[in-house]
Amino acid sequence: MKNFKLYIAVAALSSGMALTSCGDSFLEPEPTTQGAAGAAGDPLNINSGLAASYQILGFDSYANGSYESSVYIGDIQSDDLWKGGGDANDGMNGMNLAVSMFNTSGNLTLNGTWNIYTSGITRVNSALGLVETATTDNPAEIALIKKYKAEGLFLRAYYLYMLWRSFGSVPFQETLFDPPYVCRQLSPDEVYAQIIKDVDGSIENFTDAEMNTNDGTNNGRASLAAAYMLKARVVMYQKDQARYQEAAKGLAAIIKSGKFTLVSDYASMWLQEGEFGSESIFEANLVPGSKDWGTAWNSGGTNLPSYISPNGLGGDPGYEGGWGFGPVRPETYEMFESGDQRRDASIRDLRGDATGGNVGDVNKTPWGSSYTMRFQDTGFFLGKYAARTGYHKPTGTGDLNWSNNLRIFRYAETLLAYAELTLTTGDVDGVSGADCLNQVRDRAFGDKNHHVALTLENIQKENHLEFVGEGHRYYDVVRWGITNVLHVDNVPGLNISRDWKETNKYVAIPQAEIDATKGTEFELKQNPGY
Amino acid sequence: MMLLALMVTMTSWAQGISGTVFDDQGEAVIGASIVEKSNPQNGTITDFDGKFTINVKEGTTIIVSYIGYVTKEVKAASNMTITLKEDAQTLQDVVVIGYGVQKKSVVTAAISKVNGDDLNLTKPSRIEDALKGKVSGVQITQSSGQPNSDSKVRIRGIGSVNSSDPLYIVDGMPVGGGINYLNPTDIESVEILKDAASAAIYGSRAANGVVLVTTKSGKAGKTSVNYDFSYGWQNPWKKKAVLNAKEYMTIMNEAQVNDGNAPRYSADFINNYNGPDTDWQDETFNYNAPIMQHQLSINGGNEKATYFLSVGYFKQEGIVGGNYGRSNYERLSARSNSTYTVFEDTNRNFLNKLKVGVNIGYTRDTSTGIETNSEYGSILGSAISFSPLIAPYATDAEAAEILASHPNAVTKDGRVFSLPPSGFQELTNPLAQLNRPSAGKNNSDKIVGSFYAELDILPGLKFRSTYGIDLAFWGYDGYGYEDYLGTMTHTDQSWVQSEMNRGLRWQTENYLTYSKTFAEVHNLNIVLGQSASRYESRNLGGRDSQLFDHNPIHAHIDSAIAPETESSVWGGNGGVTNTSLASYFGRIDYNYAERYMVQFTMRRDGSSHFGPNHKWGTFPSFSLGWNVWNEPYMQKVKPSWWDVLKFRFSWGQNGNESIPNFTYRALMNGGQNYYFGGSYTVNPDPTQPGVEAGKMVYGTSPARAANPDIKWETSTQTDLGVDMRFLNSRLSFGFDYYFKKTTDMLFELNVPTYIGQSKPYGNLGTMENWGLEFEIGWKDNIKDFSYWFNANASYAKNKLVELGNASGEQNYESAGASGVGDYVHAKNGEVWPYFYGYKTNGLFQNQQEVDSYVNAQGEKMQPSAQPGDVRFVDYNGDGKINDEDRTKIGKGMPDWTYGFSFGAEWKGFDLSMAWQGTIGNDVFDFAQRGDVPAMNRPSWIMDRWHGEGTSNKIPRMTSANPNGNWKSSDIYIHDGSYLRLKNAQLGYTLPAKFTRLASIQRLRIYVAAENLLTITGYEGFDPELASGGYTTLGVDKGIYPQARTITVGANVTF
């Protein structure tokens, strides 16, 4: 009996050993939240790749943990805005200040812009890689994939443009990275050539029917019009007169298509109801989501309204407070003629009893609203993307999740850019440049009594008036070469003085990126002057 | 080792000598062996009352022995009473090593042992805390003073930039998430395997050392019941000196004036000020926070079965927020350890015994916690930076105004808490924070059990099979109602959140051990076995909004009434189906007459963390030892007062596999979605969802770049040690030198970010640590007075040899908003990590000094500086002050950690003290936030520069700060060395003759103090700082300090 028990015990122990002997299959777990890379392309996964590529558009203001909204960053370099914020160094530890004073360095530069848009290019490259591997005989699918390719090329050109205008020389390749994970840095002219190549490829793959995609289901997707717009903007920034004719032709095609019209109530364009309106050619569709301070690369809305709204705002129905960055200079407010509806839509006048006083003081407006003055306060704040009540959910991190879409290309720009090009090319395809300029003025004043002549000076002025707070001004000033307007003498209390040199066209390339390529075949070179 | 194995023939019971055996506590010794010296065949054992009868004549020499007691020879006499003395030496002479035990005299590796009794002296809430200062080579830093806060345990330096946490093995079972679930009083001993040779048996997980915990087991004999109780009062041991109202106004004015602005407060106002002058720390601290525990254990058994049962209850209120239920800890634990001899046949010597056992522990704990070390509005962080001009509560007039514009302002008993003045950013009234209508509670249930069976196959040959589980359930439940604390801190909609997690690790091991002595001098011990383990987890959580009323009873996830689209759920299995480890291991131990010792260990591990190219790794080690005085030819030279001289040498390799999953596979990241078609419209009516006219398209993009050749980190360690004992083993001394080199350190490759996907991991880095460890002990008694003294000291030097990137540098901590910039950094050739910033050279006393601070070209180095600003050193000598001048300015890791303790006993009184300290560590005192100019400052700011010659250290007040005075520099660095009286205790054991009357064997009462005294030059709350990741070691952002605790308690044994 005793022995019998013993044998059972021995048998049990040995079976325990047998059960646990194991091979490598025991050691091969599967990921539960990620798919494997390297699938063949089909419309579904190409569209997924494109969605991730479009998502980059929503990263403008906070992804990477950096406050680098293209609107704000563009305009603090211009003659429209001061830096603002809590104190001189507030805003990425002095980065905002360095940018606004043309004083960037390898360690204090637009890291976010660099990281966000290079990621965008990689995402597009992945999606376009899927386009290359797609094999389908279905004509509907072939057409769809062609459209996806056009969108992908547009996005790549747009992201490259965002890098190019800030950094000039950008490392770029059309494929995903393999070891040793570096690629050649293109010169600014080479980047320009690549953008033109991609945007031309995009135009080629779009059909005429895709001129305007604001059809309700495709809102937010790139369109033929967006590609023409990008091409014109890039060609004009490069001052590549050889392409002015093509560029003007593209814009003329948009105008002649009749798919876009100016919105008569300028202010309404910036409201929720105005999103994807008749004037909208391309905008980033921002949807409040799970973006939070620690999860900057999550999907979500924008931070811009919080960033540029007055601090601790109270008693101002319809508006919420923010962080007080980007106060508008009084000169910008004052440049508008009376009757120009764009002034009050672009700039909020909150001047009150203490404007220009001490940081930390409370400023009360005549109608009883109040806010706390911060660095470089002027009493004027940006209006288009102002923090409006009800524009973010009551839950989640509201400051990072505003629902305001970012308007990237508007039809007004089509008209003004076309008008400007015709100064060189003359009217193209029967579209009158002078008429385009005056369409914009007619809308601004709500009458036809404010026409001006088609001159470069008038076009420059009109662009300035039309796009306050949209991140255009600085790049326009640079391409027009009127950079003397960027000069700022040291004004007491503002703690800013600056001058623009040709080398300031580009900011410094992040030093960490240069360090990471040291000793490789493709060492990144810092921009001249840094 | 069991006495019961020594079965003796029993002869006549009828006549002979009878007697009783007691121990030195006066308790009967059950199962003691009594044999006739001249005829060992004649013997017996004591019964349950300690009584025996042996058939010998009076005057015959008999030998009385029992394990753990000094064997005694006595002359037989009728009705004799024999008292056996406990042999402390024997108890400590065995150390637990992986898969076995070893006599300390033949140990060749570097293993430190702490007995449970030493740990429990302090009644710690966590074992790591009690280990602090007890062993050399182990640096333990408590994260913060929050109840149940964890500790950073580093064995022999920082082994890696990745996880440097040791492997914890409890009764053979590896446990995740630390060992805080253990009831410290259940612990028999803790062994720390420090060198590669001892840890190698745990292979790919052992690179950072192994902590082996053995829980108590039952002892055959009379049932013993123990009850412990203690109750304590905790208080902060210091406040941080900050400005009072008048000082605050002076300093704020000075900043205004220095920046060219009008002063904020007039001189009249300051002089006649009689408004609030709030000491926010007084308002915030929870004085006399209670801490209490009850412990009950039952222990007993017979020759066939033994058991140890215990239940424990522990409850602690935190000294910050504990009185508001925000920083509390409660633990209930139960344990059952038992062994059974299922089968035993003494008539043969093969397959003759089968023993089974189970050690199982269950712990339930609940905790609440607050942010412990943050510049962004933690409670204590706010208390030291909030304006003293603000009263905790608003005046009636202010209250009406606050409620009018912010109906959700926080109130208590109808009174409204003051709001922060403008410009305080995230910083809010700390009392309002404590009174927010919100709560969040963590819960955890954990069962760790191991079941084993051990079969004696042949003499010396045993087979053991074990199956263990670590099953943990943990979760969180929280809610919050609408509130308003400030412009940046408010809840606009009530919310509720719940999370549930489950993790299961199982492990099965089978191994043979063979232990045999040949020809009396050749001692051989072999272990050979196999192990497999797997971990799986899953979790589910949800968050919803709009609770249907304001009654916290209803604050559950099913009580939220928001539309479906407003709720969120998450969950999964942590991104991986499981993680697994399969292993084979073996060890050969041999010693020749305890003179020469040699040990070989080898483990081969296959890990799911690695791809097919490097799935398996082999980790070898060997060690050698020489007991010099055991040599016969040494006997002539051996001094009589020198008992032991042992040299040890070991070499080995261990691995570190605690790296992310799937670094070897190219995967796609999902969830990068975008909406097409229609814009999103937020509905301002919170009861209705927003309108999503568009359609979400699921987005995917390439995830982290893959590296199929990824493998484990390897640490190679050499150890040289000496053990000595003198004066009948009263004095002991130990010394170790080690050199540890970690290679193939896993690192995110520093490829450019422009690759647009997460950077790949690679085996690149190299880290070195070397150190010295000293342990010394003395133990003696003079008649009734017994006393002991132990001390240890460890020196550790860490060097990051190679980061593996081109620049050889990496930044870890940055504070952008506060104007500090990068402040924790690493660089090849330096200690990892270190504090980073500018070196300074005093302050500019006047404009002339600013003007004359020029480079070789005569250009001003700091053109925007003004008198009173910091003069930064042009460290790289390039004639410019810029980011390139930043360098190492300090480090959080100490050079020396040490501890010493002593104790004494006299006629029932006992006294003990344990001190513990560090030397050579710095604190980075994060006392400034550039973006909150109005924040309160530490009192030392009164010594700022305010005119030529007033200070050469603390710069002038300025908010504009054109010189960047408060960017990271050595003015933030303070010496963090400290010496702390960790524990002091005075106890009294009542004489047994009195307590017996109440059926109590032993009754001890005591009073104890923890952190009674801290000697440090640092002026902050606590020089011991390790909250957050390892890279924030020594960074003080207003740390939640450890409490000073006074405890009274009693131990009762029935």
Contacts between the chains, C-beta under 8 A, distances in Angstrom:
chain1	res1	chain2	res2	distance
A	2	B	343	6.5
A	2	B	345	6.2
A	5	B	342	7.4
A	5	B	343	5.8
A	6	B	343	5.7
A	6	B	351	5.9
A	6	B	354	6.6
A	9	B	342	6.9
A	9	B	343	7.0
A	9	B	354	5.1
A	9	B	453	6.9
A	9	B	455	6.7
A	10	B	351	7.2
A	10	B	455	6.8
A	12	B	453	7.7
A	13	B	453	6.0
A	13	B	455	6.4
A	13	B	463	6.5
A	13	B	465	4.7
A	13	B	510	7.4
A	16	B	465	4.9
A	16	B	467	7.2
A	16	B	508	6.7
A	16	B	510	6.3
A	17	B	465	6.8
A	17	B	510	4.3
A	17	B	530	7.1
A	19	B	508	7.6
A	20	B	508	4.5
A	20	B	510	6.9
A	20	B	530	6.8
A	20	B	532	4.7
A	21	B	530	6.9
A	22	B	532	5.8
A	22	B	582	5.4
A	24	B	606	6.8
A	24	B	612	7.7
A	24	B	615	6.2
A	26	B	532	7.0
A	26	B	534	7.7
A	26	B	580	5.4
A	26	B	582	5.7
A	26	B	606	7.9
A	27	B	580	5.2
A	27	B	581	7.8
A	27	B	582	6.1
A	27	B	606	5.0
A	27	B	607	6.6
A	27	B	608	4.6
A	27	B	615	6.0
A	28	B	608	6.6
A	29	B	576	5.1
A	29	B	577	4.6
A	29	B	578	5.0
A	29	B	579	6.3
A	29	B	580	6.9
A	29	B	608	5.0
A	29	B	661	7.1
A	30	B	576	7.5
A	30	B	577	4.9
A	31	B	575	6.0
A	31	B	576	6.1
A	31	B	577	8.0
A	31	B	661	7.2
A	31	B	662	5.5
A	31	B	665	7.3
A	31	B	667	5.9
A	32	B	572	5.9
A	32	B	573	5.0
A	32	B	574	7.8
A	32	B	575	5.7
A	32	B	576	6.2
A	32	B	577	6.0
A	33	B	572	6.1
A	33	B	575	4.6
A	33	B	670	6.9
A	34	B	575	7.0
A	34	B	662	7.5
A	34	B	667	4.0
A	34	B	668	5.9
A	34	B	669	6.3
A	34	B	670	6.7
A	34	B	703	5.8
A	35	B	667	6.7
A	35	B	668	4.6
A	35	B	670	6.9
A	35	B	700	6.9
A	36	B	665	7.2
A	36	B	666	7.2
A	36	B	667	6.1
A	36	B	668	7.1
A	37	B	666	4.0
A	37	B	667	5.9
A	37	B	668	5.3
A	37	B	702	6.1
A	37	B	703	7.5
A	37	B	706	7.9
A	38	B	666	6.6
A	45	B	700	7.1
A	47	B	697	5.8
A	48	B	697	6.8
A	48	B	698	5.5
A	48	B	699	5.7
A	48	B	700	4.5
A	49	B	699	7.5
A	49	B	700	6.2
A	49	B	701	6.7
A	50	B	674	8.0
A	50	B	697	7.6
A	50	B	699	7.8
A	51	B	672	6.8
A	51	B	673	5.9
A	51	B	674	4.2
A	51	B	697	3.9
A	51	B	698	6.5
A	51	B	699	3.4
A	51	B	700	7.8
A	52	B	669	7.9
A	52	B	672	3.9
A	52	B	673	8.0
A	52	B	674	7.4
A	52	B	699	3.4
A	52	B	700	5.7
A	52	B	701	3.9
A	53	B	699	7.7
A	53	B	701	7.5
A	54	B	674	4.1
A	54	B	676	8.0
A	54	B	699	7.5
A	55	B	672	4.8
A	55	B	673	6.7
A	55	B	674	4.8
A	55	B	699	5.4
A	57	B	674	7.9
A	58	B	674	7.5
A	85	B	931	7.8
A	86	B	423	7.2
A	86	B	425	7.3
A	86	B	930	8.0
A	86	B	931	4.2
A	86	B	932	7.3
A	86	B	933	7.7
A	87	B	819	8.0
A	87	B	930	6.3
A	87	B	931	6.3
A	87	B	933	6.3
A	87	B	959	5.6
A	87	B	960	6.8
A	87	B	961	7.0
A	88	B	960	5.8
A	88	B	961	6.6
A	88	B	962	7.0
A	89	B	819	4.6
A	89	B	930	5.4
A	89	B	931	7.5
A	89	B	961	6.8
A	89	B	964	7.2
A	90	B	817	6.9
A	90	B	930	7.4
A	90	B	931	4.7
A	92	B	816	5.4
A	93	B	814	7.6
A	93	B	815	7.6
A	93	B	816	3.8
A	93	B	817	7.1
A	93	B	819	6.2
A	93	B	820	7.8
A	93	B	821	5.5
A	94	B	819	7.3
A	94	B	964	7.6
A	95	B	816	7.9
A	105	B	882	6.9
A	105	B	883	6.8
A	106	B	883	7.8
A	107	B	883	4.4
A	108	B	883	7.7
A	114	B	753	7.1
A	114	B	754	7.0
A	115	B	753	5.1
A	115	B	754	7.7
A	118	B	753	6.8
A	118	B	754	3.9
A	118	B	755	7.6
A	118	B	756	4.9
A	119	B	756	4.2
A	119	B	757	7.3
A	120	B	756	7.4
A	121	B	756	6.0
A	122	B	701	7.3
A	122	B	702	6.7
A	122	B	755	6.6
A	122	B	756	2.6
A	122	B	757	5.7
A	123	B	672	7.8
A	123	B	701	4.4
A	123	B	702	7.7
A	123	B	756	6.8
A	125	B	756	7.9
A	126	B	701	5.7
A	126	B	702	5.2
A	171	B	752	7.1
A	171	B	754	5.3
A	176	B	702	6.3
A	176	B	757	7.9
A	177	B	705	6.7
A	177	B	751	7.8
A	177	B	755	4.4
A	177	B	756	7.7
A	177	B	757	7.7
A	179	B	760	8.0
A	180	B	751	7.3
A	181	B	705	6.8
A	181	B	749	7.2
A	181	B	751	3.7
A	181	B	752	7.0
A	181	B	755	5.2
A	181	B	759	7.8
A	181	B	760	7.3
A	182	B	751	7.0
A	182	B	752	6.4
A	216	B	677	5.9
A	216	B	678	6.3
A	216	B	693	7.6
A	217	B	676	7.0
A	217	B	677	4.2
A	217	B	678	8.0
A	217	B	695	7.1
A	218	B	676	6.0
A	218	B	677	6.1
A	219	B	676	6.3
A	219	B	677	4.9
A	219	B	678	5.5
A	219	B	679	6.8
A	219	B	693	8.0
A	219	B	694	6.5
A	220	B	674	7.3
A	220	B	675	6.6
A	220	B	676	4.8
A	220	B	677	7.0
A	220	B	694	6.9
A	221	B	676	5.8
A	272	B	679	6.7
A	272	B	681	5.1
A	272	B	682	7.4
A	275	B	679	3.5
A	276	B	678	7.2
A	276	B	679	5.5
A	285	B	674	7.1
A	285	B	675	5.1
A	285	B	676	7.1
A	285	B	679	6.1
A	285	B	680	7.1
A	285	B	694	6.5
A	286	B	680	7.2
A	287	B	675	5.0
A	287	B	680	4.2
A	287	B	692	7.0
A	287	B	694	7.5
A	288	B	680	7.0
A	288	B	682	6.6
A	288	B	690	7.3
A	290	B	568	7.6
A	299	B	671	7.4
A	299	B	672	7.0
A	299	B	673	5.5
A	299	B	674	7.7
A	311	B	422	7.0
A	311	B	487	7.2
A	312	B	422	5.3
A	312	B	487	4.7
A	314	B	405	6.0
A	315	B	405	7.8
A	321	B	487	5.9
A	358	B	256	6.9
A	358	B	261	5.1
A	358	B	262	6.7
A	358	B	264	7.2
A	359	B	261	7.7
A	359	B	423	7.5
A	359	B	933	7.3
A	359	B	959	6.9
A	360	B	264	7.7
A	360	B	421	7.9
A	360	B	422	5.9
A	360	B	423	4.7
A	360	B	933	7.3
A	360	B	934	6.4
A	362	B	422	6.5
A	372	B	422	3.6
A	372	B	423	6.4
A	374	B	423	8.0
A	389	B	684	6.7
A	390	B	682	5.6
A	390	B	683	7.5
A	390	B	684	3.2
A	391	B	682	5.7
A	392	B	682	6.1
A	393	B	566	7.6
A	393	B	682	5.8
A	393	B	690	6.5
A	394	B	492	4.3
A	394	B	493	4.0
A	394	B	545	7.5
A	394	B	686	4.7
A	395	B	492	7.7
A	395	B	493	5.4
A	395	B	495	6.6
A	395	B	545	5.0
A	395	B	562	7.9
A	395	B	566	6.4
A	398	B	492	7.7
A	399	B	488	7.9
A	403	B	679	7.7
A	403	B	680	5.0
A	403	B	681	7.2
A	403	B	682	5.0
A	403	B	690	7.5
A	405	B	679	5.7
A	492	B	260	6.3
A	493	B	260	6.9
A	493	B	261	7.8
A	495	B	960	5.6
A	495	B	962	6.5
A	510	B	753	7.7
A	511	B	883	8.0
A	512	B	753	7.3
A	512	B	807	7.8
A	513	B	752	4.9
A	513	B	753	6.1
A	513	B	754	6.3
A	515	B	750	7.5
A	515	B	805	7.6
A	515	B	806	6.1
A	515	B	807	3.7
A	515	B	809	7.5
A	516	B	750	5.0
A	516	B	751	5.9
A	516	B	752	4.3
A	516	B	753	7.4
A	516	B	805	6.8
A	516	B	806	6.3
A	516	B	807	7.2
A	517	B	752	5.6
A	517	B	806	7.3
A	518	B	806	4.0
A	518	B	807	6.5
A	519	B	806	5.0
A	520	B	806	7.5
A	524	B	752	7.2
